Each structure stands twice: as structure tokens, then as C-alpha cells.
Amino acid sequence: MTTSVSLFPLLLPVALTLTGGLATLAAEPFLAAERKHDWLPWTAAIAVLAAIIALFAVDTGHVHGLYAMDSARVWLCGGILGATLIALGGLQASLRRDAFPGGEPHALLLFAACGAQLMVMATDWLALFVGVELASLAVYALVGLRRQHAESGEGLYKYFVMGSVFSAVLLYGVAMTYGATGSTHVGAAVQSGSLGLWFFGQALILVALLFKVGAFPFHFWSPDAYTGAPVAITGFMGAVIKVGGFAAIGAQWLALIVVANGGGVPADQVLFLDRGIELTVLPGWLSVLQQIVLVLAVLSLWVGHFSGLGQRSARRLIAYSSVANAGYLLLALALPAAGSVVSLGSLWVYLVAYAIATAGTLTALAWLADHDDRHDDLDHLAGQCRRDPFTGLVLTVFLASTAGLPITIGFIGKFLILSDLVAKGWLVIAILAMVMALIGAAYYLGLLATLWGSESKREPAPARSALAVAALAVAALAIFALCWPGWLVPGQMPGNPKVAAVSP
């Protein structure tokens, strides 16, 4: 039986990440400028590694209905921490290259990771809002690190202004949901006569979260923010914020099914993300919402892939790739016929696969950049993998996973989503998604052809000791898709029809 557990053990990974951020922030003034980018990244990395280890000791349960932990949330938090660890290596390179005088970005990176973990664990709308704001405020500052450059200021301005608006939309949706249910608990039962108010509030929450994950039509901030930020921050933002946002969307989706079944989640119970839940009926409002989500998914695929084809900037290409991948992730929300079991296991697997590959891709690009990673046009990057073969090889693994090529975890994730679509009867959408995946693979392979193409005239790159540790670990994770990664995802992944998603 799953019960409420004490606060500290369940939030230990978050506490360790937060402690690491505070430690780097406290140590920064006492280090000489030339030593800050030697010691602070390793201090932050040790804290992240400790948080990853702590994940294995966390009990399944919840804290007074505010935060919960289960095997799916362990998997997602592990993805967040893994992407953070990778991004630290790239951030170290960017700050050294820019001769950045302070060490605060390392602390901000860990604070953003804390917020994303809270988004994953939240089972209360206000608790979710706290996580969203903690992650967002830290990322705003990271996007604007290069305030002396116009593109950084432009990206920050668009991201901050639009992010503030959609944070208000999220809070307004929470307020309307509270008015309809009398509770901020995720999945609370709707009071009689308040279904319309509740549905509108849930729609506002969904819109705000779609902005956070950069799905169409709320993606317009992505190219500018991705271009203005340092390369490693671009990878971190595209990976970690997307994990937190889609975890919240998945929890909301399960809550909608509970309400559609005519029930609600009591205040002393929570929704678990690693278990299936039966859809007994498919009411009209949920059917309409599902169709809207699927339309947005298809449009995200279309806009992301076709906009990426003509890009000459590596970061803008990755930005549109993130829009397309948001489309794949939204497809995982497709519902089966009434009487079937809904499980989001394919969403969780692909989400972590995407996060690790994105963080790794941008970190590798940060190391491949010469003296200024702002010049990320493909002509400038031509032949860079020949100059640094180790980093180029690891980058190839990351891009292969993002493209969904076989023997990578990205392939497993795409396969699970598409096979689920076929099993649920959405054959036409599955075929369309496969066609879009081929288009996406074309520009990923084109990027690789450029990077491995003509000989670079630059001097050979120095040894990458800091990157080597992170890159090898992530490459191993991708290659583990040679065997089904079920040992990495304990519990009921991708879902057990015999287990209810609501805690007893």
C-alpha cells in the first residue's frame, strides 16, 4: 500500500541539487577569476551525481498530496539530472571561451534543474507553478548571459515577455480550476454545474504548458532564444524544460481521464505516472480536446521538420527540431477506444531519450566551436568533426538517436509511440509521423555530412577531458538500446492494465 511519506527522503534529489547550487553560489566570490571555471563546474557535477544516486533510494509515495515519486518520475528526474550533468561540461567551455568573470551560471543551471524536478513530481497545481517559475526564472538569466550581444538580448526579451504572459495564463487556469473543484489538487473531482469552468481552466493550463515545451503554435520564441543563449544553455533549455513540461502535461492528461470516468482523485491520494488507467467512457469534451492535441501534434511535426530543412544555423536547426519532437511527444497522448487502458510509458521513454540526445548534441557543438560559438553556421562548422574525432563520434551518436536510427534509444522511443498509435487505430497519423521522421532524418544526416565533410584548416583540438566523462556515459546510454532498456525503467513501464494510476 502506498502512503504519504516524510518530506526529506522523497525530495532528497531536489535538496541535493539545490544544495549544490547554493554551494557554488557561496564559493564563487572566494575563488580567483581564473579558477572559477575549474572548480565550480566540478562542485556542481558532484552535487548532480549525488542527486542521481539518491534517486535509487527514494521511496514510492507522496508528500501530503503535493509531490509524488514513482518509477516513471524516477526515470524522468534521472533524465533531467543526466542532461544537467552533460550541460555542465558544455557550459564550462562556453564560459571559458567568453572569459565570463563570474561563476553564477553554474548555480543557475542547478536551480533550473530543481524547478524541472519539482514540475515532474508535482501533484498539486500550485506546487507545479512553483516548479515552473523556479525553472523559468533561472533559464531567463541563462539565456541573457551574453548581454553585450544583440541576439542574446533579443532572445531574452522574447522569451521573458512571452514566458511571463503564459505564466499568468497558467495561474489563471489554476484559479479557474480551483473555482470549479474547490481544490488545487491535480485530478480533484468537479463540483456539480462547474464542468464548463473546470474545462476552460484546464485548457488554459494546457496552453501554458504547450508554450513551455515549445509546441506549435506557441513555438515562436524558440529560434531566437536558442540562438541568443550560449550553445550549452540551448541544449539544457531544450532538454530539461521539455521534460518538466511534458511530465506536467502527462499528469494533467491522466487527471482528465479520471474526471471523464466520473470520479476524482481524493486529496490524500495522487496520480502515479508509471501505471495504466482504464478509460471507461470517452465524453465529447475529452474527444474534442484529444482532436485538438493531435492537430497541434501534426502541425508541430510539419512546421518543425520543414522549417528546419532550410536552416544554415545549427542552433536554429535544433530549435525547429525541438518543435518537431514536441509533435512526436504529443502523439503519445492519443487515446484508445473506451474500455481500454491508457498508459503513457512511450511518452516517458521518448522524452528522456530526446532530452539526453539534445543536451549531448549541443554540448558537443559547444566543444567543437572555435573561439566563438555564436558563429554556428554550417559553413563555419564544416569539417570540425575531423578536427576533433572523439567529440565528433559522440555527436554522431547523439544525432543518430535524435533522428531515431536503429540501435539507439531514440529509435526505441519513436517505435513505441508509433506502434501505440497503430494499436489505438490512428494508422493515418502514424504513417504521416513516419514520413515526417524521414524528413527529419534527412537534415540530421545533412548536418553530420557537413561536420564530417571537408577537411578543417584549423589546428587540431585540445584534449576534452571534462567532456569525455559525460559524453562516454551518455553514448553508453544511447547504445544500451541494443537491448530493451526495461532495466532502466523499473515498475510498470510502459503501463500495467491491472494497476490503477491512483494511489490507494
Secondary structure, DSSP 8 states (H G I E B T S, - for coil): ---B--HHHHTHHHHHHHHHHHHHHHHGGGS-HHHHHHHHHHHHHHHHHHHHHHHTT--SEEETTTEEE-HHHHHHHHHHHHHHHHHHHHHHHHHHHHT-S--HHHHHHHHHHHHHHHHHHB-BHHHHHHHHHHHHHHHHHHHTS-TTSHHHHHHHHHHHHHHHHHHHHHHHHHHHHHHHHS--BTT----TT-HHHHHHHHHHHHHHHHHHHT-TTS-TTHHHHHHHS-HHHHHHIIIIIHHHHHHHHHHHHHHHHHHHTT----TT--B-TTS-EEE----HHHHHHHHHHHHHHHHHHHHHHHHHHT--BHHHHHHHHHHHHHHHHHHTT----TTEEE--HHHHHHHHHHHHHHHHHHHHHHHH--S-TT--BHHHHTTHHHHSHHHHHHHHHHHHHHHT-TTSHHHHHHHHHHHHHHHTT-HHHHHHHHHHHHHHHHHHHHHHHHHTSS---S------HHHHHHHHHHHHHHHGGGS-GGGGS-SSSS--TTS-SB--
